[in-house]
Amino acid sequence: MSAERVVILGAGLAGSLLAIYLARRGFSVDVYEGRPDLRTTEIPAGRSINLALANRGIRALTEVGLYKSVRELLITMRGRMLHEAGRAEAFQPYGKNDDEVIYSVSRGGLNELLLNTAQHQYGVRFHFDQRVMAANMRSGEVRLRDSDGRQYVIDQQPLIAADGAGSIVRRQMSKLPGYHAREDYLPHAYKELSIAPTADGGHAIDANSLHIWPRGDYMLIALPNLDGSFTVTLFLARHGHPGFDTLSTPAELNQFFKAQFPDVLELIPDLEDQFFANPVGVMGTVYCAPWRVGGKFLLVGDAAHSIVPFHGQGMNCAFEDCYELDRCIESNQYAGPRGWERVFARFEANRKANTDAIAAMALENYVEMRDSVRDPRFHLKKKLAWELERRFPDTFVPRYSLVMFHHVPYAEAQRRGIIQQEILEQLLGPSSNLEDVDYDQAEKLIKQRLAPAAETTLS
Ligand SMILES: Cc1cc2nc3c(=O)[nH]c(=O)nc-3n(C[C@H](O)[C@H](O)[C@H](O)COP(=O)(O)OP(=O)(O)OC[C@H]3O[C@@H](n4cnc5c(N)ncnc54)[C@H](O)[C@@H]3O)c2cc1C
């Protein structure tokens, strides 16, 4: 009997990893991608040249035996290096110990590894330069356009749409009765710049940190690359003072960087050229439901739940989708007329509350990165949180750690995070000194409010 065929739309991070998962289960997989093959074509990165990879993404890559190869692409980031105006740089570790770290990885390098593995190891068929133009939700037909502009229709289900934040499939799905989709754009946008390697090929600033220049309403960040360079991202209002629309001349740009980021200006001598050549990217959150039409169509990754990048979780969450969908396939009968419908329904039921939670936490983290990190009380609470984690390791785990270093469902991390914040506030009161904390009271509060859930959810 020939293998059942599954079609994936989009060969980005989610689409290419999902292709591997499905091919491992014996499906015959075709992937249609709108852009040319990134392995043979110079494609402008478009968005985020490098990304932060954390535990959820690592688990999904490990499951398909890829993490060993991925490791070669990674640079460890142990914490945030804060560059506050007029102060010495200050390092804030991400976790309570040395293995609680995240990694910088090249988007292109990772995507290439996934494509090669899917194609050469698992026989996945990729069709590049084939753009989805429309999808008929009722018939299941999808209309594509090839690189010569010719249009054709494929009629093959199930069809999994991993076509990213601007998903055509989602936009068409949302027109069905009972469906909705919302794209909430931030008033802030971003622009990528680059710090070149030093003359001897090294990193110009600490290679093992995620650098942040927090300035209240805006910020710069920099993530290291293996070749010694850094990818720098300016997050700034689209309109206003300062805003991308008012940095329209070299004089305005230089004045802004001289006043706010003088050290970065020194590190990017060709700032003007880069700034005016590179595009401004928008950021937003996608909320939509349902994510599926019977057993015909399913949305995954950014197509279903694009989030703002401030928790470094969009790709991690998309990879977790692949992991979870695979588990739904494993534990459900996908065979038979209603099989895929059951799998898709289970997947959405498992994921939706969790992706809503990470969307909210990612928005909150923007304020933390550009502003709260400058507040001494924020650091005091962080220190107390680690102390509580040291004393009650199975129960009190800071929310950031739950998201980045554990696999607790996002919604559970969010729920525990709210309780933990209340406990921290209660224990500190108006004090600014950790020595005032009553740890007997801490134990009581933690037992009362957190203990019962811990063992079942921490992994
Ligand atoms: C500035 C920025 C920084 C980020 N930093 C991080 C980070 O540090 N850590 C992290 O985990 N996440 C980060 N993210 C989020 C991450 O990039 C996304 O969550 C991730 O790329 C989602 O993968 P995806 O496969 O769902 O979508 P994508 O990677 O966008 O892939 C979608 C694919 O579909 C293709 N496609 C689109 N439309 C069509 C069509 N009509 N027909 C055919 N093909 C189509 C596209 O060409 C693309 O290849 C960041 C995002 C941004 C914008």
The ligand as an SDF file (V2000), in Angstrom:
LIG
                    3D

 53 58  0  0  0  0  0  0  0  0999 V2000
   12.6250   40.4330   14.5540 C   0  0  0  0  0  0  0  0  0  0  0  0
   12.2370   39.0470   14.9440 C   0  0  0  0  0  0  0  0  0  0  0  0
   13.0100   38.3700   15.8670 C   0  0  0  0  0  0  0  0  0  0  0  0
   12.6530   37.0820   16.2710 C   0  0  0  0  0  0  0  0  0  0  0  0
   13.4040   36.4480   17.2110 N   0  0  0  0  0  0  0  0  0  0  0  0
   13.0600   35.2110   17.6340 C   0  0  0  0  0  0  0  0  0  0  0  0
   13.8490   34.5320   18.6040 C   0  0  0  0  0  0  0  0  0  0  0  0
   14.8670   35.0560   19.0850 O   0  0  0  0  0  0  0  0  0  0  0  0
   13.4630   33.2910   19.0010 N   0  0  0  0  0  0  0  0  0  0  0  0
   12.3450   32.6860   18.5090 C   0  0  0  0  0  0  0  0  0  0  0  0
   12.0270   31.5640   18.9290 O   0  0  0  0  0  0  0  0  0  0  0  0
   11.5880   33.2990   17.5710 N   0  0  0  0  0  0  0  0  0  0  0  0
   11.9120   34.5360   17.1290 C   0  0  0  0  0  0  0  0  0  0  0  0
   11.1660   35.1570   16.1570 N   0  0  0  0  0  0  0  0  0  0  0  0
    9.9520   34.4850   15.6540 C   0  0  0  0  0  0  0  0  0  0  0  0
   10.2580   33.4810   14.5310 C   0  0  0  0  0  0  0  0  0  0  0  0
   10.9290   34.1260   13.4820 O   0  0  0  0  0  0  0  0  0  0  0  0
    8.9650   32.8790   14.0060 C   0  0  0  0  0  0  0  0  0  0  0  0
    8.1240   32.5150   15.0610 O   0  0  0  0  0  0  0  0  0  0  0  0
    9.2440   31.6410   13.1440 C   0  0  0  0  0  0  0  0  0  0  0  0
    9.9550   32.0170   11.9980 O   0  0  0  0  0  0  0  0  0  0  0  0
    7.9450   30.9330   12.7750 C   0  0  0  0  0  0  0  0  0  0  0  0
    8.1850   29.9200   11.8410 O   0  0  0  0  0  0  0  0  0  0  0  0
    7.0990   29.5900   10.7070 P   0  0  0  0  0  0  0  0  0  0  0  0
    7.6890   28.4940    9.9170 O   0  0  0  0  0  0  0  0  0  0  0  0
    5.7660   29.4520   11.3250 O   0  0  0  0  0  0  0  0  0  0  0  0
    7.0430   30.9030    9.8340 O   0  0  0  0  0  0  0  0  0  0  0  0
    8.1690   31.4600    8.8390 P   0  0  0  0  0  0  0  0  0  0  0  0
    9.5160   31.1780    9.3750 O   0  0  0  0  0  0  0  0  0  0  0  0
    7.7920   32.8640    8.5570 O   0  0  0  0  0  0  0  0  0  0  0  0
    8.0010   30.5790    7.5200 O   0  0  0  0  0  0  0  0  0  0  0  0
    6.8850   30.7380    6.6590 C   0  0  0  0  0  0  0  0  0  0  0  0
    7.2780   30.2220    5.2720 C   0  0  0  0  0  0  0  0  0  0  0  0
    6.1410   30.2390    4.4390 O   0  0  0  0  0  0  0  0  0  0  0  0
    6.4840   30.8070    3.2040 C   0  0  0  0  0  0  0  0  0  0  0  0
    5.2830   31.4270    2.6350 N   0  0  0  0  0  0  0  0  0  0  0  0
    4.6410   32.5320    3.0540 C   0  0  0  0  0  0  0  0  0  0  0  0
    3.5840   32.7970    2.2890 N   0  0  0  0  0  0  0  0  0  0  0  0
    3.5580   31.8280    1.3350 C   0  0  0  0  0  0  0  0  0  0  0  0
    2.7040   31.5580    0.2410 C   0  0  0  0  0  0  0  0  0  0  0  0
    1.6610   32.3470   -0.0590 N   0  0  0  0  0  0  0  0  0  0  0  0
    2.9510   30.4730   -0.5230 N   0  0  0  0  0  0  0  0  0  0  0  0
    4.0040   29.6450   -0.2450 C   0  0  0  0  0  0  0  0  0  0  0  0
    4.8590   29.8770    0.7730 N   0  0  0  0  0  0  0  0  0  0  0  0
    4.6370   30.9470    1.5680 C   0  0  0  0  0  0  0  0  0  0  0  0
    7.5570   31.8420    3.5370 C   0  0  0  0  0  0  0  0  0  0  0  0
    8.3350   32.1780    2.4000 O   0  0  0  0  0  0  0  0  0  0  0  0
    8.3430   31.1050    4.6180 C   0  0  0  0  0  0  0  0  0  0  0  0
    9.3540   30.3070    4.0840 O   0  0  0  0  0  0  0  0  0  0  0  0
   11.5060   36.4480   15.7220 C   0  0  0  0  0  0  0  0  0  0  0  0
   10.7310   37.1340   14.7780 C   0  0  0  0  0  0  0  0  0  0  0  0
   11.0940   38.4090   14.3960 C   0  0  0  0  0  0  0  0  0  0  0  0
   10.2480   39.1160   13.3830 C   0  0  0  0  0  0  0  0  0  0  0  0
  1  2  1  0
  2  3  1  0
  2 52  2  0
  3  4  2  0
  4  5  1  0
  4 50  1  0
  5  6  2  0
  6  7  1  0
  6 13  1  0
  7  8  2  0
  7  9  1  0
  9 10  1  0
 10 11  2  0
 10 12  1  0
 12 13  2  0
 13 14  1  0
 14 15  1  0
 14 50  1  0
 15 16  1  0
 16 17  1  0
 16 18  1  0
 18 19  1  0
 18 20  1  0
 20 21  1  0
 20 22  1  0
 22 23  1  0
 23 24  1  0
 24 25  2  0
 24 26  1  0
 24 27  1  0
 27 28  1  0
 28 29  2  0
 28 30  1  0
 28 31  1  0
 31 32  1  0
 32 33  1  0
 33 34  1  0
 33 48  1  0
 34 35  1  0
 35 36  1  0
 35 46  1  0
 36 37  1  0
 36 45  1  0
 37 38  2  0
 38 39  1  0
 39 40  1  0
 39 45  2  0
 40 41  1  0
 40 42  2  0
 42 43  1  0
 43 44  2  0
 44 45  1  0
 46 47  1  0
 46 48  1  0
 48 49  1  0
 50 51  2  0
 51 52  1  0
 52 53  1  0
M  END
$$$$
